[in-house]
C-alpha cells in the first residue's frame, strides 16, 4: 500500500508527496521513482508531432467544406469555381466519393450506410461535403468558400426518445426506424427475485455527451499511388490504434489490407479514445491525394474538432433493483438508450457492451436483465472516450445504490459493503460472463473509511447542517476493466445471426526485443502512448529482467502496419499496456535471456541452467566472480556463432505475442468475459455548496485504487490525477449541447473544460495491490478508473448535500445554474 497526499496549501501547481510503498514487485524495486524518459524533448519543445513532420515530398494541403445544417438533402454540389481558383490542385465532393468508396463496414448489419462525406444527405452539423486541395491552407480555405451546395433543409431530431417515437423523422431512408440496434438479455432468475423482493427501487438517469479535447487535434497525411499491382496507399495519422481500422478502411476503398500502410508518429498530443473516429478522414485524404496526384495533408482546427470529430455517447438509463430488507440487491432490470449520433460508426454500438462483463460493478448480484438500444440522431457520431462505457454505466449504478440506501434507511457506504463481492469469492464470475481475476474490495473499503475518517466526516456534516450549511459526502465504487476482449462487439448481433466460424475474440499484444553486438537492447513497442510513459516502464522492465543498467535499454515507440508486429487488437487503447504488452515483454526478454545464457555458457564453460543475469553481467549462481559481461555474450552470438552448440539458433531477436486464453468469443448464451483484468476503485468526496451563488466546492477527495501490481507508482499517480480531471469535466463542466434544430456548441466559449485551477483540490490516494494471476507481472490497467468513478462520485456528494432540500440528482453536468434550477423547482 502507498499513500499520496495533495498539498492544498502550496502556491502554484499542486505537488504530490509520495510515501514509499511497503511492497514493490521485484521487477520494479529501485526503479519506480526514475524520471520519465519521454519528458525532456516534450518540455523543451523538441517533440515531433505529425504537424511538425513532412514525411512525403511535395505535400499539398486540404480544407474541408462542412454542412451548416443538421439534416438536409444534398440537391447539388457546384465545385467549378473552387476548381478554377489559383493554387487549387483538386476539389472532390459526393460524386467522387461514390465513384470510389463502398460504405464503411459496420459492426453489425443495418441499412444505415456510412461514407466519409455526406452523399445523398447531410445528417449532422459539420459533416464533410467536399474537400479542397491547394498549395497551402490559406488558399484551400479561400477556395472552400467558393464551393456552393444546394441544400433542402429537413426536420432534425436530436433527442433520443423523440428519435424512437413513431412518426419521427427518419435519418436513413433504407431503415425502418432510427433504432440501429436493439438487443435484450437475461441472466439468472430475474422475475423470481423481483417477486420476492421487499423493495423495488426504480430510477431514470441521463448521462451527457462530452469529449476529451486533446491538445493535438486530428492530423492526417495521405498518399495514393496507382501502381501495376493496384492502388498503394500510405497514410500518417495521430490515431492510437491503427491496426483495428485497416480492414475497415480497406473494405471501404475496395483494396486489400496489404495495399494500405498506416503510420503513427511517436509523439501524440493526447487521444483518450476520441481519435478513434479519425479513419473517415484518412480515407478522405487518400481520395483527395488520388485526384491531386500528390500527397495531401489535413490538420483539424479546434472548431472542426468540437463540431465533427467524435464524442462519448449520451445515454438514458432506467434501473430497477430487487432489494431485500437489509439492502442486498438480488437482481437488476436495466434499460439503456444510447444516442450514437448520425451514423453507427464503428466500433459503435461498442459503448453499450465494453463493460458487459462488469455490468454489476463491485456487487454480488446474481440476476440481470438488460435491454440495450443504439439510436441515431442528428448529432455528431460517437465513439471511444476515456472510460468508454464505464462513465455511463457507473453513473446509473452508483446513483441507484444511493437510492437503495435511502430506501432501506442505511448509510450509502454501509449498503455498498453489504453488497460487495467478498474477498473469498475471487476469481468471481458475474452473471453476464465476466471473470473478476482478483481483488479485495472489503480491504479497499476499510482503507477508505480509515483514511477519510468517515464517521468524523458524518459528524462534521451534521454540525454543518445545523449551522445551515450545504455539505455533502459522496461515495462511489467501481470495477475497472482493462485489456479489452474485442469479442464483446459481437453481442450487438443476435447469436443466431452470427456467422459460424467468424467469431471475434482476443486481447493479444505484440512486442519485439533485439540485442546488438555491443549488448544494447532495443525494444519495439506497438502501443504509441499519449503521455502514459510506456517507454519508461518498458525500459524499466527489460532492464530488470536482463539485469542491465537502464541506459543499456533503448525503447522505440512505433506504429507502422508495414513493420510493427500486430493483430487487429494491437494498439494503445482500453488500458492494454500494463496487463498485455508488459506480459509480452516479459516473454520476449525471457527468450533473450535464455539465448544470452547459452552464449555465456560457452565463455564460462558452465551449464546455462546455472547462470543468472545481474549487474550487466552473466554469472554463475553462487560464484559471482565467475562472470562475463552481458555485451560479451551478445557479441559472441553476433561475431562467432560457429562456437555455439550444434543446432543452436544464433538469434538475438525475440518477438512475443501474449494471448490470454481467458479472452474468448461470446457464448451461445450471450455471456462474455469482456476484459481480461478487473481492477477496483473506491472513492469519497466532500463538497460544499454556496447558498447564495450555488457554486460547488470540492473540499476533499480520498481515492483507493487496486491496479494489481503497481509497475511505477509515479506514473500511476499521474494516471489517477489525469482521469480525475477528465471525470471532473463530465461532472461539472463539459457537455456538447445541441439545440432542437441540431446546432451544437462549437467553441471553448460555450464548451467549458476544467483547467488546472478547477482541477486542484485536496486529494489523498491509497494503493492496494492484488496481483492478477492472468498477467506475467500481475499488473492490470489503471488509466481509466477515476474517469469512470469521478462523475458519479461528485453527483453522489452533491445529491447528499441537497437531500435535506428534497432534491435528487439524475443527470450531469452539475454547476451553479443547475443547482439553482433544482432548488427553485422545489419551491
N, C-alpha and C positions, 0 to 999 in steps of 0.2 A: 504494500500500500504506500502511496505517496500523497502528499498534500501540497497544494499551491494556494497561496493567499494573494489576492489582488490588493495592492496598496491604494486605497481610495483617497488618501490624503496627499499623495505625491503630486507635484506640479508636472505638467506635460503628460506624455503618454504613460498609461498605466503599465507598471512593470511587474511581472510575476516573480515571486520569491519562492524558489523551489527547495523543499526539503528532500534529502536523498531517499530513494526508495529503499525499503528494508530488504527487498529481494529483487534481484535482477537476473534474467536468464544469462547463462554462461556466455552466450553468443554476443551479448552487448556489454558485459562488465567492463568498466573503464573507458567506454567509448560513448556512452549515452549523451554526455554533455558536450561532445565535439561540435565545432562550428559547422554550419551548413556550407557545403562546397558550392552550392548554386548561387549564393548571395553576392559575392564580390562583383561579378560582371553586372548584375542587376542594379545594385546600389550605386555603381559608378557609371551608369548609362551605357554599358557595353553589351546589353542584351541584344540578341539577334532575333527579333520578331519578324513575322512574314512580311510586313510592310517595309522592313529595313532591307529585305533581300531582293536581289534581281537575278534569279537563277536561270532565266531563259532570255537569250538576247532578242532585242527588237520587240519588247513587250509593249502593247498598246493598253489603253485604259478604258474602262467601261463605266457607264452610268445607267441606272435602271429607271424606266418610266413606270410609275406605280398608280394603282387605281385610287381615286379620291372617294369612291363610293363603296359602301359595304356590300351592296348587291346590285348588279346591273348586267343586262345583256350587252355584249360587245357587237354593235352593228357593223362598224367599220374601223379599221386602223390605217391611217394615212401616214406612211413613213417617207414619202418622197422629199419633202422639204428638209427633213433631218439628213437624209442621204446626200443631198446636194450641198450641205453646209461644208465650208472649207475645213480640212483636217479630219473629216469623218471617214473611217475605213469601212464600216459596216453598220447596218441597223437591222435588227431582227425583231419579229413580232409573232403573234399567234400562228400565222401561216407557216413560218419556218419551223416553229416548234412542232406543229402537227405533221409536217413533212418528215421530220427526223425521229421524233420520240414516240414511243409507246407510253401508256400510263405507267407510273412507277408501280412496281409490285407492292401489294398491300399485305398487312399482317393477317388478314382474313378476307374471305370472299364477300365483297359488297359492291353494288353498282354505283360507286362514287369515285369515278376516275380522277386521278391527281396528276397534273403536269407541272413543270417548273414555272409556267405562266398561266394566267387565265387564257382560255381558248374560246369557248362559247360564251362564258360569263366571267365576271369577277365576283368573288364571294367574301371578300373582306377588304377593309381599307388598308392600302399598302401592298396588295397583291401585285406582283410584277405583270406587266403587259408587253413591254418592249425593252430592248437593250440597245444602247448606242455605244459604239466603239470608236474612239478617236485617239489622236496623238497624245492628249493629256486630259486630266479630269475636267479642267475648266471648259475646254472645247466640247467634251462629251456632255457636260451638264447644259451648256448653251444649246446644243443640238437637240438634247432631250426635250427641251421646251417647245421644239418645233413639231414634235410628234402630235398628231391630232387623233383622238379616239372618240368615236361617236357612241355614247352610252344610252341605253334605255334603262333608266333607274327603276329598280324593282323594290317591293317592300322587303325590309330586313327584319331578322329575328335574332336577338342576342340572349334572351332569357331561356334557360334550359327547359323549364316546364312549359313555356309557351311554344317552344320548338317542337315539343312532343304532342301538343294538342291537335286534335282532328281539325282540319281546315287551315292549319298554319302554313305559311309559305314554305315550299319545299326547295331546298338548296340544290339538290341534284335530281334532274328530271327523270333519270332512269331508276331512281329508288322509290320505294313505296312510301317512305316517310323519312324523317330526319334522324331516326334511330339507326345508327350504323351497326350497333352490336347490342344484343340483349341476351344475357345468359343467367340462368338460375341454378343454384347448387344447394344441396342439403346434406349435412353430415351429422350423424347421431340422431337421437330421439328428441327432436326439437319440440314437436307437439306435446309429447308426454311431459317434458319439462315445464312448458307453459301451463299445462293443465293442472299441475300440482303446485305451481308457484304461489307463494304467499303474496308476492308483489309482482306486477308487470310495470316496468319503468320504461317510458317511451319518450323520445325526443327527436327533434329535427335540427340539423346543423348545416351551415353553409361555410365553405372554405373558399377564400378569394383566389383569383388568378394573379400570380405575380411572377417576376422574372428573377434573374440573378445579376443582371447588369455588370458583366465582366469589364475590366478596364480596357481590354482589347476587344473590339467588335469583330464581326466576321471578316475574313480576308481570303481571297482565292486568286490563284494564278493558274491558268489552264492553257494547254496547247493541244490542238487537234491536228494530226498529221495523217494524210492519206498515203498509205504505202501499198506495196504489192500484196501484202498479206491482209490488207484491210485497214480500217482506222486504228491508229495508235494514239491514245490519249494519255498525257501526263498532266497531273494536277497537283498543285501545292495548296494546302488548306490548313487552317489552325483548328482543326477538329481533333478531339482527344481519342476517337475510336474509329479510325478509317476502315478497319478490316470488315466491320459489320455492314458498311454501306457499299462495299464493292459490288456484291451481287445485285443490290437494288439499283445502283447506277447502271451497271452492265445490262440489266434487264430492260431499263427504260431506253437505253441507247441502242439496244439490239446487237450488242457485241459480246464477246467472251470476256471473262474476268481477266484473262491473260493480256487483253488489249488495253487494259486500264491500269495505270500506275498512280497511286496516291502517296504523297509525301507530306509529313508534318514536321515543321521546324522544331528544334529542341526547346525553344522558348515560346511559351504560350501564355498570353496575358489573361488567364482565367477562362473557365468554361462553366463548371458546376452543372454540366448537363445541357445547358442552353445551346451550345454549339453543335449538338447532335442534329439540329434542324438545318444545318448548312448544306446538306447534299443537293437540294434543288438548285442552289446557286453554283455548285461545282458543275452540274450538268449544263446549266445555262451559259456559263462562261466557256465551257468546251464548245458548245454550239456557236457562240459568238466568235471563238477562235477559228472555227471551220470557215465561217463566212468572211472573216477579216484576213485569213491567210497568215496570221501571225499570232503569237501568244497574247492572251488578254488577262489583265489584272483588274480586280474589283475589290475595293475596301469599303466596308459598310460604315456609314456615319451613325451617330447616336440616335437621330430621329428615325432613320430606317430600322435601327435595331429595336426600338421600342414599338414601332408600328408593325413590323413584319418578320421578325426573326423567329422566335419561339417563346413559350412561356409554360410554366406549370399550369395544370388544368384547374378550373374551378369546379367544385363538387358540392352537390346537395346530398346529404346523408340522413337517412331515417334509421334509428336504432330502437329496438325493443329488447329488453333484458328480462328473463325469468329469474326472479330473485327470491331466495329463501329468507326466513325471518332474521337470521344472523347477518345477512348481507352477502351471502355467497351467490355468485352469478352462475346459474345452472345452464343457461342457454342464451344465445343471441339470435335475433332475427334482424337482418341488415339489408338496406336498400341503398345502392349507390347510383346516382345520376351524374355522369361525367360530361362536362362541356368541353369537347375536344376541338372546338373551332370549326373552320370551314371544311376541313378535309380530315380524314382518318389517316394522318401522315405517319408512316412507320417511324418508331415502333408502336405507336398507339394502336389499340387501346391498352398498351402495356402498363400505364399508370394504375389501372384498376387491378392488375394482377401481380405486380412486382412484390407486394407484401402479402401474397396469398397464404404462404405457409405460416406467417406470423400474424394472421388476422385477429387472433385472440390476445395478442400482446403478451404481457407478462403473466397472464392469468390462466388458471386451470379451469377452462370452460370446455365441457365435453361435447356440446352440441351447437352447431352453427347452421343457420340458413342464410343464404346470400343471393341477392339479385344485383347484377352489375349491368348498367347501360352506358353506352357511349353515344352522345347526341351531338350532331353537327349544328353549328350556328354561324352567324356572320361575324365571327371573331377570328383573329389570327390563330392558325393551327398550334396545337400544344405539343409538348414532348417532355424530355427529361428536365428536371430542376432539382437541385441538391436536396436529397431526401426522398426523391422520386416515389411518390405514392404514400410515403410514410407520414408526411405532414398532414395530409388529408385524413388518413385512417386514424391517426392518434388524436387529432383534434376531436373527432366524434367519439372515439372510445374513451378517452380520458375525461372529456366533459361528462360522458354518461356515468363514469364511475363516481364522479362527484354527486351526480343526481341520485345514484343508488345510495350513497352515504346519507344524503339528506332524507331520502325516503325511509330508511330504516333507523334514522336518528343516531348515526355513528359518525365519528371523525373520518374525514376523507382518507387520511393516511392509514387508519385502522382498517377500513374496508378494503383497501388495497392489500394490506398484509394478509387479511383473511383469504383473499383470492389468489395470492401469489403461487406460481409453480414452486413446490417445495424443493429444497436442495437435493433431497434423496431421490427425486424423480428424474434427474438428468442421466442420460440423454432422454429428453421429453418429446413425445410425439403429439403434435397438435391435431385436432380433428380434420383440418384442411390439408394435412400431409407434411407439415414442417417437422423437422427433427432438430430441436434445440440441442446443440452439441455439448454445451457445458454452461454452468452458471451457479451463482449463489446469491439469488435475489434477496433472500432473507438477511444475509450479512450486509449487502449493499444498503438495505433499508436501515439496518442498525447503525451503519456508519453515517447515513444521512441524518438520522434523528439525533445522534450524539454530536455531530459536527455543527448542526443547525441549532442545537439546544431547543428542540421542538416545543417541549412543554413550557419553557420560559417564554418562547415567542407567543404562544397562545395566551399566556397570562398578560404579556405586554399588549396584545391585541385587545383583550377585554378592558384593560385600563384605558387604552386609546379610545375605544368606542364610548366609554363612559365620559370621556372628555369631548365627545362629538367629532372625533377624527375618523377619517375613512381609511382604514388599514385592512389589507387582505393578505392571506397566506395561501399560496398555491403549491400543489404537489403534482408531479407527472412522472410516470414510469413507462418506459418503452423498451421493446426488444429491437435491437439494431441489426438488420440483416446485412450481410456482406458476402462477396464472392457469388454474385447472382448466377443462378442456373437459368440460362435463356429458355429452357423448356416451358417456363411459365407462360410464354406468349401463346402457346397452343391452346390454353384454356379458353381463349376467346372464341374458338371454333368448337362446336359440339363434338363429342367423342365419335359419334357415328359418321361425321363428315370429315374426319381426319384421314388422310391417305395412308394406308398401311405401308410401313417401311420408310415413311418420310417424317418420322418423329424428330423433334428438336430437343436437345438437352446439352448440358455441359457447362463447366466452369474452368476450361483449360487455359493455362497461361504458359508462354514460352520464354526462354532466356538462352543466351549463348555466352560462354566463357572461353577465353583463349589465353595462352601464355606465350610471350615472345622469347627469343633467345637470351634476353637479359633478365628473364624472370618477372617481367612486368605483366600483370594480369589485366586483360581488358574484359569488360562486362557490357554486353549489348542488351539493353532493356527495350521491350516493345511497348512500354507504357509511358508516353510523353506526359510529364506532370504539368500542373498549373500552379505550382508553389508548394506541393506536398513534401518535397525533399527526397524524392525517390533515389536520386544518385547518392545522396549522403548515406541513406540506410543501406543501399546495395553495397557500397564500398565497405561500410562497417561490417556487414555480414560476411562478405567474401574474405576480407582480411582476417576476421576471426576464424573462419572455417579453415583457412590455409595457413594460419599462424604467421601472417605477414604484417609489416607496418602499413598503416593506411596509405602512405604515399606510393606504395608499390602496386596499388589497385587503381585502375582508371575506368570509371563507369562512363558509358556512352549511351545517351538517350537518343533513340532513333525510331521513327515510324515510317517505314517505306515498304509498301506492299510488294516491291520487287526484290527486296533484300532481307527484310526482317522476317524471321520465322513467325508464322501466325496461323490461327484458325479464325473462324467467324467470331468467336467470343473474345479474342485478344483485344486489349485496349485499356485505357485509363478511365474507368467508369465503375459505378456501383461498388466502390471500396474494394477493388480487386488486388491492389498491390500487396498489402500486408499478408493476407492469407494465401494468395495464389502465386504471385511472382516470387516472393521470398521462398516459397516451398520449391519452386522450380530452380531457384538459385542454389539452394542447399543441395539439391540432387545433382546439378551440374558441377558444383565445386567438389562434391564427393568423388565424382569421376575423375576430375583433375587431380585431386589428392591421391587417388589410387595409382594414377599414372606416374606422378612425381615420386611416389614411394618406390615403385618398381625401378625407376631410373636411379634413385639414390641407393637402392639395394645393391646395384652393380658397383657403385663407387665405394660403398661401405662394406661390401661382402657380408651382407646381413639379410635376414629374412624380411620381406616387405611388411609382413604382419607384425614385426617387432618395432616398426618405425612410427614416429609421430612428427607432426609439423608444429613448430613453435619458434618464436623469436626470429623469423626469417630463415630458419634452418630446417633440415630434416635430420632427426637424431634418433639414436637407439633408445628405446624406453629404458629408464633406469641407468643409462650410461650417457649422460648428456655430452660428455667430452667426445664421444664418437658421433660426429655430425658432419654434414656438408651444407653449404648454402643452398637455399631453395633455387636460386638462379643457376647454380652449377648443375643441379639435377635437371632443370629445364633445358640448359644448354646442351647436355648430353643427348637429349632426345632430338634437338634440332641439328646438332653438329656431328654426332657419332651414333646414329641409330643402329649401325651394324653391331655395336657392343651390347645391345639389349637382348634379352632372352628370345629364343626362337618363337616365332608366331606371335610375338608381342606387337601390338599395333602402336607404332610411333606417332601418336597424335595428341596434341595439346589443345584441341578444340573440343569442347563439350557443349552439346545442345540438349536441353531438357525441356520436356513438356509435362507439367504437373496436371494430371487429370483425375480429380477425386471421383471415385465410384459412387459416392453418395448423391451426385448430381445427375439424376436420371429424368427421363421423359415423364410427362403426366400419366397417371394411371388410368385404367378404364373407369374408375370411379371418380375421376377428376380431382384426385389428390396429387399434390406435388410438393417436394422439398424445394421451395423456390429460391433458396440460398444455401450455401454450404455452411456458413457460420452465422451465429446469432450472439451478438454482444448485448450489453444491458446498460441502460442509463436511468438513473432516478434523480430527480432534481426538485429543489424547493426554491420558491421566490417569495419575497416580501415586497409588497407595493403599498404606496400611499397615493391617494387622490386628493388634489387640492379642491376644497369645497367651493371655491369661487371660480377658478379657471378650469377645473376638472382635468388638469394636467396629471398624467400618471408618472410617478417617480418610482423606479426600481431601487429599493433600499438594500437588498441583499439577495444573492443567489448562491446556493450550495449545490454542487453537481458531483455525483458519484458515477464514474464510468468503469465498466469492465470490458476492455477490448481484448481479452485473452492476454497473451504475453505482450508486455509493453516493449516494443523494439527500440524506441527512443522517446523518453518522456518529454523532452523539449519539443519535439515535433508533435507529439500527442497533444500537448497544451495548445500549440498553435492551431491544430485542427479543431479543438474544442472551442477556442475563442472565435475562430472564423465561422464555425457552424452556428454559434450563438448569435453572431452578427446577422447571419442570414435569417435565422429564426426570428430575431428581433424585428427585422424588416417586415416579415409577414405578419407579425403580431401587432405592430403599432404604426406602421408607415406605408408599406407598399400595397398597391392594388392597381391593376390595369383596368381602369374603369371605362365602360362603354356606354354611350347614350343609347336610347331606344332605337335611334337611326343607325347605330353601329359605328359611330365616331369615337375613337379611343383617345386616351391620354397618350401624349407622344413626346413630351419633353420633361426634363427634371424640374421644371417649374410646377408641374402638376402631378408628377410621379415622384413621390418622396422616398429617398433612400437614406438609411441611417448613416451618419458619419462617425468618425472616431469619438466625437463629443457625445453623441447619443449612445454609443456602444460601450461607454465607460460606466461601470457600476461595480460595487463591492462584490467580489467573486471568490469563493473558496471551492477548489476542486479536490476530489479524492479519487484515487485509483485503486481498483480491486482487480486482481488477476486470477481468472480461472481459465488456464490454457485450453485451447481447443485440442481435442485428440485427433482432429482430422487434418491439421496442417503441420508442416515439418517443424516450425518453431512455436507452435501453439498460438500464433497470432490470429486475430480477427481484424476486421476493418474498424475504423474509428472516425472517419471523416464526415459522417452524415448524422450521427446520433442527436446532437443538440439542435440541428436544423429541423429535425422531426419533433423533438420534445418541446422546444422553447416557445413556439406559437401557442400551444395549448397550456403550457406552464403559466405564461402571462395571463391567458384567458381565465384559468382557474383562480389565479390570485386576484384578478380584478372582480371576478364573479363573487369570490369570498368577501371582498371589500364591500360590494354593493348588495350582498344578500339581505342585510337589515332593511334595505330600501325597496325590497321586492323586485329587484332587477335580476334577470338571467342573461347570460352571455351565450348567444347561439351563432355568432358569426364574427369575422375579423375583417379589417384591422380595427384596433381599439385606440382611440385618441380623444381629445377633449370634446370635439363636436359630437362624436358618437355617444360618449358618456352623458353629455348634456341632453341629447335626444332621448336616451333611455330613461334618464331620471324624469324628464319632462313628461314622458308618456305615462308615468305612474301618478302624476298629479291630476 
